[in-house]
């Protein structure tokens, strides 16, 4: 059962996934808007954030009976 907490975690996972995809597109375009270094940092932080938030959301939703 989905709880408000798991919903917020899923939202955070989606936002981080959008940031990761955007970073990949920016890096492949050749001229990232925020510079190459910042875009790599965003990508490096968003990928683990997607995994962690999604895992936490599923774990929270499964704990409610």
Secondary structure, DSSP 8 states (H G I E B T S, - for coil): ---HHHHHHHHHHHHHHHHHHHHHHHHHHSS-TT-HHHHHHHHHHHHHHHHHHHHHHHHHHHH--
